Amino acid sequence: MEHAAGNIPRRTWLICGLLLLATVLNYLDRQVISLTAEQIMAEFHLDRQQFGEVVSSFRYSYAAVQLFGGWVVDAAGPMLVFPIAVALWSAAGISTGWSQTIGGLHRCRFLLGVGEALNWPCALKTTEQLLQPRDRSLANGIFNGGTAIGAMIAPVVVTVLVRKSGWRSPFIFSGALGGIWVCLWAFSMRGQSAKMSGRPIAIRQIPSIMASIARRKEFSLLMASAVIINGVSYFLADWIPLYLKTDRGFGFAQGNALSILVYAGLDSGNILTGFFVRRAVMLGATIGNARNVALGASCVLMSCAPVAGFTRWRFLALACIALTAVGVAGFLVIYLTAVQEVDPLHVGTTAGMLGGLGNLVYGMLAPGIGRLSDQHQTAVIFSLIGILPWVAYFCIATVIRAQSYATQS
């Protein structure tokens, strides 16, 4: 490790800033489709279940690449893999803006998933290589906060561009920004090849490495958490703008603007949780205890979700969804940190396998979410969001106890 405890080089934090920017672009590119859902559904004559199938095209490719592509990050290193991934998903975003058929739309979303799937394995591998355990929660919170920032920027960008140039223009604009990031990454990586290069893995070793990871008790517990909490996060990203406009009666611009409050909740949850864990440890708490407290608080906040599903007051529903978003983000910060510690030599593979399984399950559920929405049964979804995270809590708490014991012994 290149630094002593508490003395983190400025360049390391600058690289974490680039991880943040990559995640901003990642979510900006994927969020455009939920914000333009009405226009797309009208042009291609889709109901919400069919729109859910378009969402699934992204999730299936995302899941497949994460499941089997994480080892690429471990083998080749984020220095090389990250810019390729950003360039690919940016090209897919631009192509979405040129799609003329529903089949073309499906193909572009599929390609977007291929590129975007590598963002989290690359980012987690980077923070694992550059930072000590006590600082990783904060670094992970910083880069994962890009999900909320991208989602907050998206409504403004989309509303302005759609009104000026139609629904296709935001896809082209957001995709074009990826080229700038690739240049910034290339500049920042000068002289970093020794730390950011991969650890060569023979292809024949991959099945045994993945099997070894899957056999670990903590992997199955993290998998349950990945399915539940990532599913909630994806629901907020994919459906909330449409929900506010169609189920809660807000107009196009107002619904998009109010969705910013939900994504601001995600951003605050990421940063506050990271700072809380780091500060608690500095004051003498164990890492395990600090993470457990953060997890419990996150689940309490997500328990607000059922109120959103049943209340008649739309602004109360909005407030409950925003609080749920704070909880989701806080939980994910701790989850990502636990993922890094399952197998430090194969962080990308572990993160990819877990993320891939979570996306696969969500991809299977997305058309059903659309069908429930068509039937005005979103209260069922919000009820599950309030209950299931407690299952994930007990899973992660078990993992944290095991990891803390292993560290002490």
C-alpha positions in Angstrom: 0.0 0.0 0.0 1.4 3.3 -1.1 0.2 5.4 1.9 0.0 5.3 5.7 -3.3 5.2 7.5 -5.1 8.5 7.2 -2.6 9.9 4.6 -4.3 9.4 1.2 -2.5 10.9 -1.8 -4.4 13.6 -3.6 -4.1 11.7 -6.9 -6.0 8.8 -5.4 -9.0 11.0 -4.6 -8.8 12.5 -8.1 -9.0 9.0 -9.5 -12.0 8.4 -7.2 -13.5 11.5 -8.7 -13.2 9.9 -12.1 -15.0 6.9 -10.8 -17.7 9.2 -9.7 -17.9 10.8 -13.2 -18.0 7.4 -14.9 -21.0 6.4 -12.7 -22.7 9.8 -13.4 -22.4 9.0 -17.1 -23.5 5.5 -16.6 -26.7 6.5 -14.9 -27.3 9.5 -17.2 -27.2 7.2 -20.2 -29.5 4.6 -18.7 -31.9 7.1 -17.1 -32.7 8.9 -20.4 -35.1 6.1 -21.4 -37.2 6.2 -18.3 -37.5 10.0 -18.6 -38.6 9.7 -22.3 -40.7 6.6 -21.7 -44.0 8.3 -22.7 -42.7 9.5 -26.0 -41.0 6.2 -26.8 -44.1 4.3 -25.9 -46.2 6.6 -28.1 -43.9 6.4 -31.1 -43.4 2.6 -31.0 -47.0 1.9 -29.8 -46.0 0.1 -26.5 -47.9 -0.6 -23.3 -46.0 -0.7 -20.0 -45.4 -4.4 -20.1 -43.8 -4.1 -23.5 -41.7 -1.2 -22.3 -40.7 -3.4 -19.4 -39.4 -5.9 -22.0 -37.2 -3.1 -23.5 -35.9 -2.5 -20.0 -35.2 -6.3 -19.8 -33.0 -6.2 -22.9 -30.6 -4.0 -21.0 -30.8 -6.0 -17.8 -30.2 -9.4 -19.5 -27.0 -8.3 -21.3 -25.9 -6.4 -18.2 -26.4 -9.6 -16.1 -24.6 -11.8 -18.6 -21.5 -9.6 -18.9 -21.3 -9.1 -15.1 -21.7 -12.8 -14.4 -18.9 -13.8 -16.7 -17.0 -10.6 -17.4 -15.8 -9.6 -13.9 -12.7 -11.9 -14.4 -11.7 -9.7 -17.3 -11.3 -6.8 -14.9 -9.2 -8.9 -12.6 -7.1 -10.2 -15.4 -6.6 -7.1 -17.6 -7.1 -4.4 -14.9 -9.4 -1.4 -14.7 -6.8 0.8 -16.4 -7.5 -0.9 -19.7 -11.0 -2.3 -19.3 -12.7 0.9 -18.0 -12.2 3.2 -21.0 -13.2 0.4 -23.4 -16.4 -0.1 -21.4 -17.3 3.6 -21.3 -16.7 4.0 -25.0 -18.9 1.0 -25.7 -21.9 2.2 -23.6 -21.5 5.7 -25.0 -21.8 4.4 -28.6 -24.8 2.4 -27.6 -26.5 5.5 -26.1 -25.9 7.4 -29.3 -27.3 4.6 -31.4 -30.4 4.5 -29.3 -31.2 8.0 -30.5 -31.0 6.8 -34.1 -33.2 3.7 -33.6 -36.1 3.5 -36.1 -37.7 0.2 -35.0 -38.6 -1.6 -31.8 -36.0 -4.3 -32.7 -33.3 -1.6 -33.1 -34.3 -0.2 -29.7 -33.9 -3.6 -28.1 -30.5 -4.1 -29.7 -29.2 -0.7 -28.6 -30.3 -1.3 -25.0 -28.7 -4.8 -25.1 -25.4 -3.2 -26.2 -25.7 -0.5 -23.5 -25.9 -3.2 -20.9 -22.8 -4.9 -22.2 -20.7 -1.8 -21.7 -22.3 -0.5 -18.5 -22.0 -3.9 -16.7 -18.3 -3.3 -16.3 -18.6 0.0 -14.4 -18.9 -1.5 -10.9 -16.3 -4.3 -11.2 -13.9 -1.7 -12.5 -14.7 0.9 -9.8 -14.6 -1.7 -7.0 -11.3 -3.1 -8.2 -9.8 0.4 -8.4 -10.8 1.4 -4.8 -9.7 -2.0 -3.5 -6.2 -1.5 -5.0 -5.8 2.1 -4.0 -7.4 2.3 -0.5 -7.3 0.7 2.9 -10.4 -1.1 4.3 -11.5 1.8 6.6 -11.5 4.3 3.7 -13.3 2.1 1.1 -16.8 2.7 2.4 -16.3 6.5 1.8 -14.7 5.9 -1.6 -17.4 3.5 -2.6 -20.0 6.0 -1.4 -18.4 8.7 -3.5 -18.4 6.8 -6.8 -21.7 5.1 -6.1 -23.1 8.6 -5.5 -22.8 9.1 -9.2 -25.9 7.0 -9.7 -27.9 9.8 -8.0 -26.0 12.7 -9.5 -26.5 11.2 -13.0 -30.2 10.6 -12.2 -30.6 14.2 -10.9 -28.9 15.7 -13.9 -30.9 13.6 -16.4 -34.3 15.2 -15.8 -33.0 18.7 -16.5 -31.0 17.6 -19.5 -33.8 15.5 -20.9 -36.6 18.0 -20.3 -34.6 20.8 -22.1 -33.5 18.7 -25.0 -36.8 16.9 -25.6 -38.6 20.2 -25.8 -36.1 21.7 -28.2 -35.1 18.7 -30.3 -37.3 15.7 -29.5 -36.8 12.6 -27.5 -33.9 11.3 -29.5 -31.5 14.2 -28.8 -30.8 13.3 -25.1 -29.5 9.9 -26.0 -27.1 11.4 -28.5 -26.0 14.1 -26.1 -25.4 11.8 -23.1 -23.5 9.3 -25.2 -21.2 11.9 -26.6 -20.0 12.9 -23.1 -18.4 9.5 -22.7 -15.6 10.4 -25.2 -14.5 13.2 -22.9 -14.3 10.8 -19.9 -12.1 8.4 -21.8 -9.6 11.2 -22.5 -9.6 12.2 -18.8 -9.0 8.6 -17.7 -6.1 8.2 -20.1 -4.5 11.4 -18.8 -5.0 10.4 -15.1 -3.6 6.9 -15.6 -0.1 8.0 -16.7 2.4 6.2 -14.5 -0.2 4.1 -12.8 0.2 0.9 -14.8 2.0 -1.0 -11.9 -0.9 -0.5 -9.5 -3.8 -0.6 -11.9 -2.8 -3.4 -14.2 -4.5 -6.8 -13.8 -3.3 -10.2 -12.5 -3.2 -12.5 -15.5 -5.8 -15.4 -15.3 -5.7 -18.4 -17.6 -9.2 -18.9 -19.2 -9.1 -22.5 -18.0 -8.9 -21.3 -14.4 -12.0 -19.1 -14.6 -14.6 -21.9 -13.9 -12.7 -23.1 -10.8 -12.3 -19.5 -9.5 -16.0 -18.8 -10.0 -16.9 -22.1 -8.4 -14.6 -21.4 -5.4 -16.2 -18.0 -4.9 -19.7 -19.4 -5.2 -19.1 -22.0 -2.6 -18.3 -19.5 0.1 -21.1 -19.0 2.6 -20.9 -15.3 2.4 -21.5 -15.4 -1.4 -24.9 -16.9 -1.0 -25.9 -14.3 1.6 -24.6 -11.5 -0.5 -26.5 -12.9 -3.5 -29.8 -12.6 -1.6 -28.9 -9.1 -0.8 -27.9 -8.3 -4.3 -31.2 -9.5 -5.7 -33.3 -7.5 -3.2 -31.4 -4.2 -2.8 -30.2 -3.9 -6.4 -33.8 -4.7 -7.5 -35.1 -1.8 -5.4 -32.4 0.5 -6.8 -33.2 -0.5 -10.3 -37.0 0.0 -9.7 -36.3 3.6 -8.6 -34.2 4.3 -11.6 -36.4 2.7 -14.2 -39.9 3.5 -13.1 -40.2 6.4 -10.7 -40.3 9.2 -13.3 -43.1 7.4 -15.2 -44.9 6.6 -11.9 -44.9 10.2 -10.9 -46.3 11.3 -14.2 -48.9 8.6 -14.8 -49.9 7.4 -11.4 -49.5 10.6 -9.4 -50.7 13.0 -12.0 -47.6 15.3 -12.4 -46.9 16.8 -15.8 -43.9 15.9 -18.0 -41.6 18.7 -16.8 -42.9 18.6 -13.2 -42.6 14.9 -12.9 -39.1 14.9 -14.2 -38.1 17.7 -11.9 -39.6 16.1 -8.8 -37.8 12.8 -9.6 -34.6 14.8 -8.8 -35.7 14.7 -5.1 -35.7 10.9 -5.2 -32.2 10.8 -6.7 -31.0 13.4 -4.3 -32.0 10.9 -1.6 -29.7 8.4 -3.3 -26.8 10.8 -3.4 -27.1 11.8 0.3 -27.4 8.2 1.3 -24.2 7.3 -0.4 -22.1 10.1 1.0 -23.6 10.2 4.5 -23.1 6.4 5.0 -19.5 6.6 3.8 -18.7 9.5 6.1 -20.6 7.9 9.1 -18.6 4.6 8.9 -15.3 6.4 8.5 -16.0 8.8 11.4 -17.3 6.1 13.7 -14.2 4.0 13.2 -12.0 7.0 13.9 -13.9 7.5 17.1 -13.2 4.0 18.2 -16.0 1.8 16.9 -15.2 -1.4 15.1 -15.7 -1.4 11.4 -18.3 -4.2 11.8 -20.4 -2.3 14.4 -20.3 0.9 12.3 -21.5 -1.0 9.2 -24.2 -2.8 11.1 -25.6 0.5 12.5 -25.6 2.0 9.0 -27.4 -1.1 7.6 -30.1 -0.9 10.3 -30.8 2.8 9.7 -31.0 2.1 5.9 -33.7 -0.5 6.4 -35.7 1.7 8.7 -35.7 4.4 5.9 -36.8 1.8 3.3 -39.7 0.8 5.5 -41.3 4.1 4.4 -42.0 2.7 1.0 -45.4 1.0 1.7 -46.8 4.4 2.7 -46.0 5.7 -0.8 -48.0 2.9 -2.2 -51.2 3.5 -0.2 -51.4 7.2 0.5 -53.7 9.4 -1.5 -51.4 12.4 -0.9 -49.0 12.5 -3.8 -46.4 14.8 -2.1 -46.3 12.4 0.9 -45.8 9.6 -1.5 -42.9 11.5 -3.0 -41.3 12.2 0.4 -41.6 8.5 1.3 -39.9 7.4 -2.0 -37.1 9.9 -1.4 -36.5 8.5 2.1 -36.6 5.0 0.7 -33.9 6.1 -1.8 -31.7 7.3 1.1 -31.9 3.9 2.6 -31.3 2.0 -0.6 -28.1 4.0 -1.2 -26.8 3.6 2.3 -27.4 -0.1 2.2 -25.6 -0.4 -1.1 -22.5 1.3 0.2 -22.1 -1.4 2.9 -23.0 -4.1 0.5 -20.3 -3.0 -2.0 -17.7 -2.9 0.8 -18.6 -6.4 1.9 -18.3 -7.6 -1.7 -14.7 -6.3 -1.9 -13.7 -8.4 1.1 -15.0 -11.8 -0.1 -11.9 -12.5 -2.2 -9.5 -9.6 -2.5 -7.6 -11.2 -5.4 -10.8 -11.6 -7.5 -12.9 -8.5 -6.6 -14.0 -7.9 -10.2 -15.1 -11.5 -10.5 -17.0 -11.5 -7.2 -18.7 -8.2 -8.0 -19.6 -9.3 -11.5 -21.1 -12.6 -10.4 -23.3 -10.9 -7.7 -24.3 -8.0 -9.9 -25.1 -10.3 -12.8 -27.4 -12.4 -10.7 -29.2 -9.4 -9.4 -29.7 -8.0 -12.8 -30.8 -11.3 -14.2 -33.6 -11.6 -11.6 -34.6 -8.0 -12.1 -34.7 -8.4 -15.9 -37.1 -11.3 -15.4 -39.3 -9.2 -13.1 -39.3 -6.0 -15.1 -42.2 -7.0 -17.5 -44.2 -8.1 -14.4 -43.6 -4.7 -12.8 -44.9 -3.1 -15.9 -48.0 -5.3 -15.9 -48.7 -4.5 -12.2 -48.4 -0.8 -13.1 -50.8 -1.2 -16.1 -53.2 -2.8 -13.5 -52.7 0.1 -11.0 -51.2 -2.3 -8.5 -48.0 -0.4 -7.7 -48.9 -0.6 -3.9 -47.9 -4.3 -4.0 -44.4 -3.3 -5.3 -44.0 -0.6 -2.6 -45.1 -3.0 0.1 -42.4 -5.5 -0.9 -39.8 -2.8 -1.0 -40.6 -2.0 2.7 -40.4 -5.6 3.8 -37.7 -7.5 1.8 -34.7 -5.3 2.8 -34.9 -6.7 6.3 -34.2 -10.1 4.9 -31.2 -8.6 3.1 -30.2 -6.9 6.4 -29.8 -10.2 8.3 -27.9 -11.7 5.3 -25.4 -8.8 5.3 -25.1 -8.6 9.1 -24.1 -12.3 9.1 -21.4 -11.6 6.4 -20.1 -8.6 8.4 -19.8 -10.7 11.6 -17.8 -13.3 9.7 -15.5 -10.8 8.0 -14.9 -9.0 11.3 -14.0 -12.3 13.0 -11.7 -13.3 10.2 -9.9 -9.9 10.4 -9.4 -10.2 14.2 -8.2 -13.9 14.1 
